Every structure is written in C-alpha cells, then in structure tokens.
Amino acid sequence: MKLMHIADLHIGKRVNEFSMLEDQKFILNEILRLVDEVRPSAILMAGDIYDKSVPAGEAVEVLDEFLTELVAREVQIFIVSGNHDSPERLNFGSRIMEKNGVHIAGTFDGLLKQITLTDEFGPVNIFLLPFIKPAMVQPYFADQELGSYEDAVRVVINASRVNTEERNILVAHQFITSNGKEPERSESETVAVGGLDNIDASVFKPFDYVALGHLHGPQSIGRETVRYAGSPLKYSFSEVRQHKSVTILEFAQKGTLDIQFLSLTPRRDMREIKGPLAELVRAGLSTGDSAGIPAAVSSESLCQDYIRAVLTDEDEVYDAIGQLRQVYPSVMRIDFENSRSRQGGDSKSAASGDVARKSPMELFEEFYIKQNNTEMTEEQRQIMQEVLEQAGGADR
C-alpha cells in the first residue's frame, strides 16, 4: 500500500505582504501530478491546512478544488487540524464528505478517530489526532491531571488501545522532541515560549509511522518513522536552503516500510542575494554566480524569485528598494551588512535614562546612533534642528 504524506499547506498565507495564493495553486497542481505518477491509496494531510482560523473565500476555493481533484482520482484523504486552523470550520461537512473518502478530524472528541484500509497483507489502521492542548483533553479524562502537552497526547493514545499486532499510522500536528533534542525550526512557525508544547517521540511507540505537521523543514525526530513532511513551499527566508518535497510511504507486511521523497519545484523560489547594490542589479541582468547566485540559475528565473537582498554598500544608498525592484519585482526584504552594522552598539546605541526629560533632538540623536552605529555629523544636526524648529518640536 502506498500513501502520500503532506502538511502545512497554509492556504491563504501572505509572506512579507506578498500573497502566496497563486504559488499555492501551482504547488497543489504539482502534488496532483505526483499523485497521478505514484497512484497512492491515500494522502495524509497533517494540519495547518489554512493559514488563518477564518480563511478568506479564495483560500476556501483553493482547498475545495484540490480535494475535488483528489476525490476524482479515488484517493482516500485523511486530514487533521493544525494550530492555525479553526477546528470547527475545518470539520464542517466532514460527515457528508466521509462518504467520498474524505476523513477529517478537525475537533477533538476524546479519542483518536480510526479508519481502516485493507490490502493483501491485512489491515492498515489510520488514526487521526487534531492539534490538541491539555485544556482540550482534560474534560474527557477528569480523573487524571494533565499538566503538559505530552501528558495529554499520552493519555489519548493509551485510551485508544492501539492493536500493535497490526500496521498503524498516526496523523498528528504537534511539536515533537526526542530525549531533549529539538528538531530544526523555521521563522514562519509558531513557537511556544519555554518549550511548553514539547512532546517526546517515545509516546508514539504503538505506531509504525507518525505523519507529522507543524514544522516546515522535512525531517525525522526520534526515529526515521516519526517524520515531519514539511511545508510544500518556503514561507520564510530561514527556509531558503530547504528542499521541499512530499513523503511517499510504501507498506508491505508489518515491520516493512519504505520511505521516499519526491521533490517539489515551486512557481517562484525564495532566495537570498548579497553584495553592493550595483552588483546585485548587474547580477539580475546576466547569468553567473556573482552575489551568491548559482551559475545554473538564469537571470530570468532569478528576477522572478522572491528575494531577500543583503546590501554591503558602505556609502548611503538612495532608494535601494526602488532600484532593486526594477530588476527583482518580487524583492521582499532588504537588510544591510557593512562596517556600521557590524560595529555593535555601545552605551549610546539605545535611548536610555528618563525619556520624558530629553529633548526631541536628543531622542533623535540616540535613535540615529542605534540605526547607524555612528554619531550624526554637525551638518546633519543642523538640518535636523531646522526640521524640528519648523515642526515646533525643538524645545519642550
């Protein structure tokens, strides 16, 4: 039996104010193409289907089209809600859709939802665990004190009485660690302060495979068969070096599982480029490996990608974003890295003391030092003094 594991679609997401909806439509069509190639019996969707608990109408339409295409291919679909989803909204119509092979666990009702598929080797039990917190689980287990996320997940699994003689899969959306070791994280993920949401991988012992969502980098944790599929698209510049993929599982008899990864190619990649402004502009107009750009990347492809530009110019740069967008229309972010940014602040680098007793000029000078790691010149002070006087804010 073949199954496909995906997660963290985040349909409707915006990155640095850029809508990712067209990119998401493209990558979902890529996933459908892989479904046609692989012909899995089922697809496991491990949460964060939407990016917001109240998704926009366009996002709902994208998911509707994707599920409709999967149903037309007679693929069984298993979905759990993630921390970004509204459990109740995701659950809407689930009992009707189940008749067409779309199995959704949006809300938690006390036990793992179980659906059983069968092949020549016998049953494959698929358990669905939506994103849960201890407070969601406690009402169903009033006789037990659930002080942590791990307590909550453990008690739910124990109560579900998984038959370990059979092949068992869990689809879940949680933050999993292994003996204190944490998985790789991305900036685009929601992180609980203090590790309160940590769950050790050992709680999943009854399962032959755990299809996880929540973290955007494809990776295993604890053992090879406890795995995050990762997001199908890059949603932050901390993910630029990740290789996005779908995970393909092939089950034979109990204890035999083959795991493969099929790469996903996005409509637009996400890249970081670094160097002086003039060099970055030139690199966008020609092919080459300058500015940290691989030689295999064409200027046409590069210019369409989502870009974070790190400018290393020592002199002041005029309208950097405007100049870059003439070549890179999808530049998302600009940062500066030069001698001033590397110096680090001293005691003057942040506003200190009693702010209420300081003049606007003093506050602006402290702000300038913090931003530039250097003091204002006398000419700059005079200009700013004139501006404040015209605004009537030079004195209190």
N, C-alpha and C positions, 0 to 999 in steps of 0.2 A: 504494500500500500504506500502510495506517495502522498505527501502533504506539503503544502507551502506555508511558511511562517513569515508574516509581515507584521509591522507595528508602527505606531507613532506617525500616522498619516498627517495629522494636524491640518485637516482640510479647512481652508479659510484663513490660514496663518498669514500675517504680514511680518516681514523682516526689514528692519530699518525703514519702515513706512512703504516698502515695496510689497504689493500684493503678490502672493505666490500661487494664486489660483490657476493661472494658465500653466505654470510649471507643474502643478499637481495633476491637472488633467492629462498633461503629456506623460508624466511618470506612471500614472494609473493605467494608461493605454500600453505603456511598456510592460507593466505587470501582466496585463491581459495577454499580451503577445507571448510572454513566458508561460502563462497558463496554457496557451494553445500548444506550445512546444513540449512542455513537461507532462501535461494532462494529469494533474494531481486529483486525487479523490476529494480532497478538502483543502480549504485555505483557512489558516488560523490568524485572526486579526487581534493582536494583543494590546488594545486600548489606545487612548488618545486619538480616536477616530477624527474628532473635530478638534480645533484649537481653542474654541471657546464653549462655555456651557450653554450659551444661547447663540448658536451658529447663524450666520447670515443665510438668506434664502439661496444665494448662489452656491454656498458650500453644501447645503442640503441637496441641491440638484446634482452636484458632482458625485456625492456618495450614492444617491439614488441611481444614477446612470451606471456607476461602477458595479453595484450589487445586481442590477438588472442584467448586465452583461455576463456576470458570473453565473447567475441562475440559468441564463440561456445556455450556458456551457455545461449545465447539470453538475456543477461543483457544489459540494456541501460547504457552508460558510459558518464559521464559529467566531463570534465577536464578544469581547468583554469591554466594559467601560474603563477609561483611564481617569486620572485625576483632573484632566482638562475637560472631560465630558460631563454632561448632565445625565446621570443615570436614568432618570425618568424619561427624558426626551429620547435618549438612545433606545430605551426599552419600548417606545411607542410602536404598537402594531406587531410586536415580536411574536405573539401567539398566532397571528394570521400568517406572518412570514415563515414561521417554522414549517408550515405545510409545504413550502417551496424549498426547504433545506437551508433556511437562514436562521441560525440558532444564536440568540442574543441574550447575554446576561448583563443587563445594564444595572439593575438594582440587586442588592444582596438580600436574600430571604432566609438566611440561617444555615443553608447547606450549599455545597458545591452542586451546580447544575451538571448533570451527567447525560451524555448522548453516546450511544454505542454504534460503531461501524463494524462491519464484518468483512474479512477476506478469507483466502484459503487457509490461513493459519489460525483463524478464530477471531474473537472479538478484540477491537481496539476501543478502549473507553476514553472519551474525551471529556475532561472536567473543566468547567468554566468558573473562574473566580474574578469577579469585577474588583476594581480598586476599592480597598476597604481600610478603614481606620478602626482602632479599638472601640470607639464610641458607637460605631455602626454594628459591631458584633456583640457587644456586651448585653443588649436586651435579649438575645437568643440564648445566652449562657449566664443567666443571673447568678448561678451557684458558683461561678468561677470569677476570680479577679483578673482582669486583662489589663496589665499595666503597660504593655508595649505592642507595637505592630506585630512583632514576632509571636507574642502570646496569642494575638487574635488569629493570625494565619494558622498557627499550630493547632489551636483548638478546633478550627473549622475543618482542617484536614483530618484530624483524628476522629471527628464526629461523622465524617463521610464514609468511613470504613472501606477504604480502597482495597480491592482484591489484588494483592501483589503477585498472584499466580498468572494474571492476565497482563496484557500490554496496556499501559496507562499514560495518558498525556494530560498535562495541566496547562491551561492558558491563563495567564495572570499579568497584572500590571502593578509592580511594586519595586522598591529599591532593595536589591539583594547584595549581601556581602558574604565573605567566606572566612571564618576564623579571624575576623577583624580586618581582613583585606578588602579594600573597596575597589569597585570597577572604575573604568575610565569614564569621566563625566564630560559634558559639554556645557557651554554657557547658556544654551537655549533650553535647558532642562530646569524644572522646578526642584529646588533642593531644600529639604527640611533642616532648620538650624539645629546643630548639636547631634545630628545623626539619630533623631528620634524615630525615623521611619525605617531604620535598618532591620533587615530580616536575614538570618543566616541561612545559607543554601541547604543546610542539613535538614531543614523542615520538609524538604521535598523528596526525601528518601523513597517514598512509595511510588514515585513516578519515573517512568522510563525516559521521558523527555518533558522539560518545562519550557513552554513557549512564552518568553517574557517580553513585555513592553515597558517603557518608561525612560530608558537611556538611549541616546541617539547613535551611539557607536556600536556596530556589530561586535559582539564579544560573548564569551562564556564566563561563568563565575562559579567557582567551587568544583565543578566537573564539566566535561565537554557538553553534556546533555542538559545543562541548565544554561539557557542561552537567550541573550537579547538579540532580536533581529536587527535592531537599529532603525532609524528613520529612512525612508526611501529618498529623501532629499536632504541637502545640507541646509540647516536652519540657523547657523551662526558661523562666524569666522574661526571659531575654535574647532570646527569640523572640516576645515579645508583639506586636510591630509587623510581624511577617512575615505574608504572605498565603500560606497553604498551598494547593497545587494539584497536579494531575497534568499531565504534559507529553505532548502529542499530536504525533506526527510523521507527516507525510504525504509519502511519497516518490513522485516521478514518475520521469522519466529521470535518469540520472547528472547531478549538479550542481544538481538541482532538489529543494529540501526546504522544506516549510512547517512552522513550529513554532507551536503554540498552547498555551494554558494554560487549564485548566478548574479553577475554584475548588472547594475542599473546605470544607464547613461542618461543624464538629465538634458533637458532642453537648453539650459544655461548652467554652466558650472559656477562655482564660487571660488575666487582666487585672491591671493594677496600679492601685491607687487610693491617693490621698494626701490627708492633711488631719488635723485633730483627730479624735479618736476619736468624739466625739458627732456630728460632721458626717458621718463615714463611715457610722455606724449610721443616721442620718436618710436619707442618700442611698440606702441599701439598701431603705428603706421607701417610696420615692417615685421617680418618673421625673424626670430632669433631667440637667444637665451639670455638677453640682457634683462636687467631689472628682475632677476629671479624667475624669468619666464622660460619654460622648457622650449627647446628648439622645435619640437614637434607640434607646438601649438601655433596655429595660424593667427595672423593679426585679425582676420575677420572673426574667428571664433573668440579670441581674447576680448575683442571690443564688445561682444555681446554678453560676456560673462558678468556676473555680479562681482564687484571689485572692492577690496579694501586697499587703499593706497597709503603707503608709509613714505612721507616726504622727508628727505635728508638734507634739503637746502639749508645753508647757514644764513643766507640773506632772507629778508622779508619777501614773501611770495604774494603777488597780487591775484586775487580771485582764483585760487587754486581749484576750487570745485568747478567753476565755470570753464577753466581751461581743460581740466580732465574730462568733463562731460562732453566736450566737443569730440573727443576720441572714444571715451568709455561712457556711453549714455546710461549705463546701469551701475555707475560707481555708487556704492552705498555708504562708504565711510572713509574719512581722511584722518590720519594721525601723523604726528611729527616726531622725528627722531634725529636730533642734532646735538651739538655740544651744550646748548642751553637746556634741552630737555633731559640730558644725562647728568647734569651737574648735581641735581638734587637740591632740595630747599634747605636753607638754614633757618635760623630763628626768625628771619624776616619774611619767610616764604608763605606765611599764613597770617590772616588778621588775628591779632591777639590783644589781650587786655580788655579794657572797658570800651566796647564799640560805641556806646552812647556818648562818650566823651571825645570821640575822634571826629575830625572834620571830614567832609566828603573827599577832599584831596588826599588826606592821609589814608582813608579807606581804599581809594582807587590805587594809590601807590603800592599798598600791600597786595591788592588784587593783581596788579601788573607784575610784581615780583613773583607771585605764585604761578602765574601763567607762563612767564618767560625766563625765570631763573636769572634775571638780571635787573638792575635798577633802571629807572627812567633816566633819559638824558635831560639836560637842562632845557633844551628846546621842546622836548615832549612835555615837560612840566608846565612850561609857559603856555603851550597850546591847550593843555587840559585845564589850566587855570582860567583861561579865557572862556572856554566852553562852560565851565561851572559858573563863572560870573554871569554869563549871558542867561544861563538857566536859573540864576538866583540861588545857587546852592553852594557857593564857595565858602560862605560862613554860616554859622548856625544862628 
